[in-house]
Amino acid sequence: MSASKESSQAEKTITTTDSSTSIVSIILSTLKKASVIGVVYLAGYMQWSVAWFICPLVLSVIRDQWKKVSNRRRNAAKTAALASEKDVVLARLNDLPAWVFFPDIERAEWLNRIIKQVWPNVNHYVRQLVRDSIQPALKENLEKFKLSGFKFERIILGSVPFRIGGVKVYDKNTDRNEIVMDLDIFYAGDCDITFYLSGIKGGIRDFQLHGMLRVVMKPLITSIPLVGGLQVFFLNNPDIDFDLIGIADVLDMPGLSDILRRIVVETVANMMVLPNKFPIQLSEEVEAIELKAPEPEGVLRVHVVEAKHLMKKDISVLGKGKSDPYAVITVGAQTFKTKVIDNTVDPKWDFWCEFNILESNGQQLYIHLWDKDDTGDDENLGSSMEAQCLSCLVYDWDPKIPGQIEDDFLGRATVEISNIVSKGAENSWVTLEQAKHGMVHLRFTWLTLSKSYDDLKTILAETQLLQVSTLSTALLTVFIDSAKNLPQARSSTKPDPFAVLRVGGKIEKTDTILRSIHPVWEKGFTFLVGNPENDSMHLTITDQKTSSDIGQMTFRIKSLANRPDMELRKEPFTLLKSGPESRVVLSMHLRILKRVADDVSEMQADQPPFERTSSTISSLSLDSRQSSKATEDQKSLVKEDSVQEATDEMIESRNFDSLNSLPEGSEDQLVHRSPSVTSYAGEAGLGRIQLTLRYSIQRQRLIVVVHKIANIPLKDPSNIPDPYVKLYLLPERAKDTKRKTQVIKDNCNPVFDETFEYIINQAEVSNKKLEVTVGTQKQMFYSINNILGYVIIDLSKLNITQPYNAWFDLQPEGASE
């Protein structure tokens, strides 16, 4: 009886609940329809344009699609981070861990288990690091965009630690007093981060980071912990992504979120992307200067000469106009930008820049080309933020790439710095990636660091010949250790001092030490010096609270020339406009830039006779040209080519004797070696083509350089071919493996010097063949389908881990492979 009553009561409750839910849903549905009808009525009453409906609708749809793609990518990465390595391999066959592709990279599951164990302690350390270092930098960068009051409220990294996809320990070409290893870092955890920005509370979830982290353990000591310290840094900018939540979610749309991501990337780069390093001192036996002021490996001088055949991005009355291109050159955290050349697809920049290179092995140079639009300026980003957000919906923009948010992307090129270091110099046309067409002309020079002040005369003469005022001749490293007995800027409290150093046009700043008249900064900086004979280093110590200077000094760089090895260590200097006992303690050393090709006498000792003769002639040619200053025409010839020719000839002569050979039994096949020219027309009499093949293990790319074609037969003097070269990767001959050079008009010996790249893992290269076809735009009576000849290269028979340069005989179409 009671059971039936309870059942009846339950049925009445469910009925009442369903009834109330139905009523609420009906009311909500009625309100939604009424609001839509009301908006339509209001729009008609106010005579609004239809654009008021189309624009929000388009923005809403684009935002929803963009959010779906972003969420899908983040969820996939998060799943990979949570899964076991076996599940990762099975689920992500197209994105395998680094140890799968690189034989010198080892698995690190044992290390991942250790990281999981210590993750709570890492959580605590990172929380303090973010508050002390990252928060002030983010706040300063956001204020440039009129976004003030940034402050973290809660920082919890969660329970999912970062993973290491592989470890590579270097046992060659390293100092015996250091241990160098690379870690493939991937983080996609369940973090819980909240912050305030302009009074609005927001949060971050699904924070992800992926990059190659280098750890240098140095110096090695004889007491525990056996390692004096660590230097931790990224070789190149890591991939960073995150999702905004809370009220800040309104900012998570293309444009605004890209600005925030770019600020985060720049902040990380300024902390621990080369040339910036994050030092950790492990032993008091090691002085801070050894970890915090490392000497660069050298200086990379880059000449962005020109570009050609770029895409047309501007819209004109008659259709597609030209472009207003400029280039952004990046190495790690160092960035330079060329001027804008208006209304052209063949810009000539003649732009020079120089980069400090601390680690050449593994670091890359990126050059991104953009079409300048007139919708805003770099200094006006904050005021035109809405316009930029709308433009980001149309333009292809990556927050990791420096450049105008509202500008059109024209393509990019990537260069491995280690290749330039091994050659000493390089001059090449590079085909642009992520673009339909276009090439950029780049020249590189590697400059080593000399401890001899006598080398200054040579590098000064070279920079004067080039007539480029921005080039450097020396490198100055300054380590500001501490200051003592600073005056009180305020009568009641101690100052909050920071130091500003200036050499030429470059300014560097230390952290602020609160409430101290004896601040300890222990901060190292590197400056490129135009001419140490004339330049000086200026130092100013300022109180942050009052912005008043409490100490100054000026140091003539030339005075280091009389010091042993041009160095001084922990020397106190008297401060001007300060107290009588005020001192600042500095360490400095000067290095003179020196071209590798200048040291001809040292290189000749180990060179074969052919190389020795070539390099000697090159150096004599260089000296004779440098001494010839009779006319302005002669100067213009010497300005660039005299400096570059010496190195080019030496490199070319080395290639003659250092070309890789084919496997045994293949000498009589299609390869005929020659450094630059050939008089032979090939076995079939159709001419020969010169190629350079190389596989980059670091970037997983097959690189093909099409140099030139020689001796194309001319059977009809009135019908000269217009040759071009077309490449395919066999066996599939897919459309995405097609590459094509430009067309050279009326030429039987065309020179291309074009570079093409294929993204392919090392295991697949041995199964591929490269089909090289030479064609002509003109119909030749002795050829079929405009094909002048072709050659198929079996990549499995070549050692292309090093540059392989050779001549290949062209075969008639239809010949057997």
N, C-alpha and C positions, 0 to 999 in steps of 0.2 A: 504493500500500500504506500509506504513511505517512498519506496523506489520509484513508483509511478509518479508520485507528486514531484519528486526531484527532477525526473525526466521532463515532466510537463513544465516545470519552472525553467529548466535549462532551455527548452524549446522557445519559451516566451522571451527569455533573455536574448537568445540568438536572433529571434525575429525582430526584437526591438533594436538590437545592434545593427542588423542588416538594414532596417528601416531608416535608422539615424544616418548610417553610412550612405545609403542611397540618397537621402535628402541633401546631405552635405555635397555629394558629387554632383547632384542636379544643380544646386546653388552655384558651385564653382564653375560648372559648365555654362550656366546662364550668364554668370559674370564675365567669363572669357569672351563669349559671343557678344555680349553687350559692349565690352571694351573695344573689340574689333570694329563693331558697327559704329561705336562712338568715335573712334579714331578716324574712320572713313568719313563720317558725317562732319567731323571737325576739319578734316583736310579739305572737303568740298566747300564748307562754309568759309574757311580762311583762304581758299583758292591757292593752296600750296602746290608746288611743282611735284611731279611724280618722282623726281630725284630724291625727295625726302624719304620715300619708301624703298627705292631701288638700292641706294647706297647702304643703309643699315642692313638690308637683306643680303646684299653681296658680302659685306663685311662679316655678317653672322655666319653665312655658309662657309666662307673661306676660313674663318677662325675655327669652326667645328671640324672641318677637314684637316686643318693643320694640327689641331689638338689630337685628333685620332691618330695621325701619323706619328706625332711626338710620343703619345702614350704607348703606341705599339712598339716603338723603338726602345723606350725606357723599360717597358715590361719584359721585352726579350732580353735586354741586358741584365735586368734584375734576376730573371730566371736563370741565366747563365751563371751569375755570381752565387746563387744559392745552391745550384746543382753540383753534383760531383763531376770530376774531370771527364769521366767516361760519358756521362750524360751530355756534357758540353760538346764533346767530339762528335757524338751521334746526332745531336740536334743542330749543330752549326758546322756542317761540313764545309761551308764556304767561308767560314771565319774561324779557322782552327787556331789553337794556341801557337805561340812562336816556336816552341821546341819541335813542332811537326815539320816546319819548313826549313829551319836552320839547324844543321847538324851540330854546331858548336854551342847551341842553347840547350840547357838541361832542364828536365822537369823539376818542380819545386814543391811537390805536395807535402813533403816533410816540413818545409818552411811555412806553408799555409796553415798546417796544424799548430805550429808554434805561435803564429800570429793570432790565431783564434784563441789560444790560451791567454795571451797577454793583451788581448783587445780591450778589456775594461781599463787597463792602465794607459793604453794608447788613447782611449777616449778622453781621459782626464788631461793628458798632455796636449792633445790637439785643441781641446776646449780653451785652454789657457793661451795657446799659440794664436788662435783665431782672435781672441779678445785683445791681445797685446799687439799683434802685428797686422793681421788682415783687416780688422775693423777700422783702424785709423786710415788705412790706405783706401778702403772702399768709401769711407765717408768723404775723403778729399776728392776722389774721382767723381762721386755722385753729385757733389756740389757744383761741378763744372756743368752739369745738366740741369741746374736749378732744383735739384732734389736734395734737401737738407735734412738734418736731424737723424741720420742713419745710426742705429744702435741695435746690437743683438740682444735679445731678451733671454732666449734659451738655445743651448747648443748641445744636442745629444746625437751622437753618431749612430746609435742603435746597436743591435746585437750582431749584425752581419759585417764581418771584417772585409778589408780589401783582399783581393787575390793576386798572386803572382803567377803569371802564365808561363814564365820561364826565366832562367838565370844564365847569364853568360859571364864567365870569369876570364879576364884577359891575362894570359901568361907569356905573351910576346909583346915586344915594343913598349914595355912599361918600365918604370924605375923600380929598382930592387927594394926601394924603401917605401913602396906603396902597393896596395891591392886595389884593382879596379874591376868593378862588375856592373853589369846592366840588368835591371829588373823590369820585366814587362808588367806594369802595374795596372790593375783594373778594379775600380770600386763602383758598386751599385748597391748601396745598403739601404736600410730602413731608418734613415736619419730623421730627426725631429728638430727643426731649426725655426725659430720665430724671431722677428725683428720689427723695429719701428722705422718708418720712412716718411718724413713730412707729416708726422702725427698719425699715420695710417699703420695699423698692425697687419703684418703679413707673415707668411711662412714659406719654407722651402721643403719639398719632399722629393724623393727619387733623384737625389743628387748623384751624378755619375762623373767619373774621371777615368781616363785611359791615356797612358803615355809610357814612354821608355825612360825610366828613372835610372840615372847613373849614381853609384855610390863609390866614393874614393876613400879608402882607409889609409891615412898617412898622418905622420910618419910612424914607422914601426919602431917600437921601443923594447927594451930588455926587461921591463917590469910590467906587472899586471896593471892594465888589461892588454898589454902587448901592442895595442894600437893607440896612438896619441890623440887621434881625432877623426871625424868623418866630414866629408863634403858631399852633400846631397843636392842633386839638381836634375832638371829635365834637359835633354839635349835640344829638343824643339818644343813648341807650345803643345801641351796636352789637349786632348779632346774633353771638353767640359759641357755638361748638360744638366738641367734641373727643371723642376715643375713648381710654379708658384701657387700657393693656396691662400685662403682667407680673402680679405678685401683686396689684397694685392693681385688676386687672380684676374682682375680686370686689366692688369698690365700684361698678362700672359697671352699675348697675341703677336703676330709678326710685326716687327718694328720696335715696339717698346721693349719686349722681352729680349730682342736681339741686342739692344743697347745695354741692358743689364748683363747679358751674357758676355758681351765684349768687355765691359768693365771688370767682371770677375776674371776673365782670361788675362787682361792686362795686369791686374793686381797680382795674380799668381806668377805671371812672367817677371814682374819686378822683384819678386822674392826669390824664385828658384828656377828660372829658365836662363840658360847661358846668355850673357856672361855673368849673370847673377847666380850665386851659390848660397846654399843654406848650410853654414858650418856648425858642427857640434864638437865641442872640446871634451875629450874623455880623460885626459891626464893633465895635471898641473906641470908636468915636466915639459910640455910642449908650449911654446909661446904662441899667443893668439895670432901674430902676424903670419905664421906658417899656414894657418887655416883660412884666415880672413883676407889676405892680400896675395893671392897666388899670381904668379907672372904668366901672362898669356903665352900661348905657343907661337903666335905670330900675328900678322895683320893681313887681311885679305882686301886687296884693292879691286874695286869693281867699276868697270866702265860700261854703262848702258848706252850703247851707240845709237841704235835706231830700231825700228820695227817695220814690217811690211805686210801688206795684204791682210790687214786687220778687218774684223767684221764692221759693217756699217750699222750704227745704232741710232743715229739722229733721224728724226722725222722731219721732212721738208714738205713744201707745197706740192712738189712733183713726185713725192714718194720717199723712198729711203735716201737720206742724205749720207754724209760721211760721219766721222766721229771726232771727238775732242779728247784724244787719248793722253793718259799719264800712267806712270808705272810706280808701284810700291815695292821696294826691295827689303826683304826681311831675313835676318839671321838670328834665330832665337828671339830674344827680347829687343834686339836692335833693329830699327826701322828707318828707312829713308824714302823720300818721295820726290820724283822728278817734277819738272814744270809741265803744264798742260799745253799741248800743241793743238791749236784750233783747226777744225775742218780739214781733216786728213785721215787716211788709213795707212799712210806711210810716214809716221812721225820720225824726226831726227832730234833726239834729246841731247846727245853728247854730255851725259850726266856722269859725274864721278862721285864715288863714296867709298868709305873704308870701314871695315869691321874688325873689332878685337876678337880673335879666335882663341878660346881657351882649350877647346877639345875638338880637333879637326876630325877625328874618327867618329863617325856616326852623325855629325851635324850636317844640316842641309841649308842651302840658300834658296829662298822662294822669291820669285818675281811675279807679281799680279798686275795685270793691265786693266785699266778702267776707262770708261768713257765719261768724261766730266759733264754733269748736268747742272743747269743754272738754278736749281731749286733751293740751294742753301750753301753755306760755308762751314768750314770746320769750326770756326769760332762762334757760329750761330746755331749750334746743334740744339741747345736747350730751348731757344725761342721758336724754332721751327720743328719741334718734335712731332707734332700732329701730321705735318706734311710728309715728314720722313717715314712715319709709320705707314701712311697710305702708299708711298712709293715702294716700300718693302714688299707690298703685296704683288707688285708687278715685276720687280727686279730680282735677279738671282744674287743673294747676298749671304755671306757666311760670317758669323760674328767672330770667328777666329782669324779672319783675314783683315788686316788693317786697310782702311780705305773709306771713302765716302759711302754712307749708308744708301743714299739716294742715287748713286751712280751705277751705270750699266757695266756688267762684267764682260771683259773681252778675252779672258784666258789667263793661263798661268804657266810658268816653267819652274822646274825643280832641278837643282844642281847639287851634286855631292861634293862637299868641300875637300874630302880626302883625295879625290881624283886630281883636284887642282894642286894640292900640296905636293903630290907625287910628281907632277909635271913641272911645277914652278910657274907656269903661265898657260893660258888657254884663250883661244880666239875662235868663236863658233857662232853659227846661227842655230837657234833652238826652236823647234816647232812647239807651238802653244798647246797645252792640254785644256780640256773642257771648253774647246772652241771649235767652230766649224773649220776655220782656217786662220792662218796668221803665224808669223815668226818674229823672233826678237834676236837682235845681234848683241852679244855680250862678250866682253874681254875681261879676263881675270889675271891678276898678278899676285903671287904669294911672296910676302916680305917676312924674312926672319928677323930676329932680334940680336943685335951685336952689342958687345960690351966695350967696343973700341970707338972712341970719339972721333978717330981719324976717318971712319966710314961716313961721317956726316957730309963731307965734301962731295962724295959720289952721289948720294941720294938728293942732295940739294941741287946738283947740276941736272939730274933727271927731272925733278919737279919744275925747274925753271924752263927746261925744254918743252915740257908738256903745257906750260903756261896755264896751269889750273891752280888758282889761289887756295882752294880748299884742301889740297893734299897735304899729308903730314910727312915729316922726316924722322920723327922720334916718338917714343912712347914713355910716359912718365907714370909710375905707380906711387901713390901716396897712401900711407897708412897713418891715420890720425889716432893716436893711442889715447891720450887724455889731456886734461888741462889742470892747472893747479893755481890756487889762490885767486880765483876770479872775483872781481868786485861785485858787490850787491847792487843790482839795478834798482831795488826797492829797499827802503830803510828798515822795514819790518821783517821781511822774509828773504830767504836765499833765492838766487835766480833759477830759472828753468832754461839752461843753456843748450843750444844746438850750434853746430858749426857748418858754414857754407864755404866750399872750395870752388875756385874758378880758374880755369886755364883756357885762354882764348875765349871761344863762345860757349864752352861747355861748363855747366854748373852742377855740382853735386852737393847733397845735404845729408848730414848725419841725423840719427834719432835725437829726440829731446830727452834730457836727463832731468827729472824733476827735483827741485829743492836741493841743489848742490853747487858748492863753489870749487869742488874737486871732481868734475865729471869724468867718467871713463867711457869712451865711445868704442874703441877697438874696431874701427871700420876702415876698410880699404877701398880705394877708388883708382881707376885707370883713366888716363887722359892721353889723347893723341895730340902731339905738339907740332905746330907748323914749322917753327924754326927755333931750336933751343938757344941759339945765339941771342935772340931778341925777346923771347917769351918769358913770362913770369907766372908763378903760382900765387894767387891771392886767397887769403883765408880771413874769414870774419866770424866771430862768435857773437851770437845774438840771444837776448833773453826773450823767450816766447811770449811771456805775459805782457811785457811792455813794448815789444818789438824794437828795443833800443840795442845798439851795438855796445858790447862790453869788452871787446878786444879785437885787434886787427894785426895782420902781418903780411909782408910781401917777400917772396923768395925768388931770386933769379935762378932760372933753371941751368944756365950756363955754369954756375959755380959747382955743379955736380961733376963736371968734366975733370976736375983736379982731384976727385976722391978716388980711392981704390975701387975698381969695378964700377965706378960712377954710382956709389951707394952711400947712404948714411942710415944708421940704425938708432932709434930711440934717442934722438937729440932734442934737448929743450930749446925753444925759441922764445925770446921776449916778445910780449904782446904790446902793441901801441894802443893808446886811448884806454888803458887799463891800469891796474894797480902796479906799484913798483916791483912786487914779487910775483906778478902774474906770468905764467909760462904755459906754453903748449908743447906737448911731446909728439914729435913726428918721426916717421921713417920714410925714406924715399929712395927710389932707384930709377935711373935713366937708361934707356936702351935705344940704340940707333937702328932705324929700319934699313934692311939690306936685301936687295934682290938676290934670289938663288943663282941666277945666271951670271951675276957679277963676279962670283968666285971661280973664275975660269981656271986659274992655276991649280987649285985644289982638285977640281973635277978631272983635269987632264991626266992626273996620275993613274986613274983607274979606267980611263976610256980606251977603247980600241983605236987603232990608227985612223980609221975613217972618221970616227966621231971627233977625235982630237983635232984633225985638220978642219972639219966643218965648224967646230966651236971656236977655233982660233980665228978663222976667217970671219966668223960672225962678230967676234969681239973687236977685231981690227976694223971691220966695217962700221961698227957702232961708234968706236972712238973717232974714226975719221969723220963721220957725219956730225958727231957732237962738236968737233973742232971747226966745222965749216959754218960760218955765220956771216957770209958776205952779203946775202940778199934776203929779203923777207920771204921770197919763194922757197929758198933753201930751208929756212926755218920752219915753214909750214910742212915741208916734206919730212923733216926730222921729228916734228912734234909728236907724232904717234908711231909711225912705222919703224923709225930707227930703234926705238925702245923695244918694240914688239918683235922685230925681225930676228934679233939675236936669239931670243928664246925659241921662237918658232923653228928656226933652222936647226938649233940643237936638238929640239924634241923630234923633229922630222928625221934627223940623222940617227938618233937612237932607235926610232921605230924600224929603221932599215935592218938593223942587226938583232932586234929584240922581238921580231914578229913570231907569233906562235906557229908551230909547224903542225901539219896534218898528221894523223896517225900513220903508222908504218904501212907502206903500200899505196899511199894516197898522193905521193909527190907528183905523179904524172897526171893528176886530174886537173881540175879547172883553176888551181891557184898558181899565180905567177907573182912573185914579190917585187916590189919597187917602191921607193920612198914616196915619189910624187908623180913621175912621168913614165910612160912606156911607149915604145915605137912598134910593138908587136900588135897585130890586129886580131889575135886569137886563133884557135884551131880552126874555127869555121869562117874566119875572115869577116866576122860581123862586128868586131870591136871588143873592148873590154871595159869592165866597170870596177871602180875601186870602192870598197866598203870597209867599215870598221864595225865589228860585232862585239858586244860586251853584255854580260849579265850582272846586274847589281843585286847581290844577295841581300843587302840592307833594305832595298826598296822593292825587291821582288819584281824587277822589271828587266825585260830584254830591250837593249838599246841598239838601234841600227843607225849608223851614220852613212848616208849616201854622199860620197865625196865628188866623184866625177866619172864621166864616160870618155874613153879615148878611142880614136881611130874608127869611127862609124864610116863604113864605105860610102863613097860618093860616086855613084855610077852616072848621075846626070847633074852636071854643074848648075843647071837651071832649076833643079828641084832639090834644094837643101832641106834636110829634115828639121822639124821642131820637136826635139826629144823631151821626154819626161820619163820618170821611173815610177813603177807601181809595185807595191809589196803586198804579199799575202802570207799568212801562216797556214801551212798545210798540216794535216790532210783535209780539214773541213772547208777551207777557203771561204770562211764566213765573212759577212759584210763588215762586222766589227773589227776584223783584222786587216781590212784594206787600208793602206796608206799610199799617198801619192804626192810626188814632188811638184814643184812649179814647172811650167813649160819654158824651155829656153829656145828662143826663136833663131832659126837659120844658123845652126851650129852642129858641127860633127865632133866637137870635143867639149861638150858642155860641162860646166862646174856648178854643182848644186850646194854641197856642204850643208845638207839638211839632216836634222836628227829626228828620229821617230822612236816611240817607246811602246812596248806591249806589257801590260800588267799580267804577269804569269808566274806561278810558283816554280821553284827550282826543279821539282820532280817532273813537271810537265815539259820542261824545255827539251829534255833528252828524247821526247817522242815527237818533236816538231821538226818540220822542214820549212825553210824560208824560200818562197818563190819570188824572184826578182825579175820583173818584166820591163823592158825598155820599149817604149812606144813613141809614136810621132803623131802630131795633130794633122800633118799632111799625109795624103795617100801616096805611098811610094810604090813604083811599078814592080819592084822586086820583093815586096813584103806582102804578107797576108794579114788582113784586118788591122793594118797600121802597126803591126808588131815588128820591131827591128831585131829583137832577140831576147832571150831569157836565160836564166840560170836558176837551178834549184840547189840550195845549200842544206845539207844534212847537219843540223845543229848537234846531233849526238856524237859526231866525229870531230868536233872542235872543242878546244878548251877556251871557253869564252868568259871564264871567271876573271880573266885579265883581258885588256883590249886586244882584239884580233884584227889586224889590218892587212888586207891582201887585195890583189887584182884577180878578177874572175872573168873567164872567157865567156862571151855571149854565145848561146847555141840557137840554131834555127827553131822556129816554132814547130812543135810536133816531134822534136827529137826525143829519144828515150832518156829517162832520168839516169 
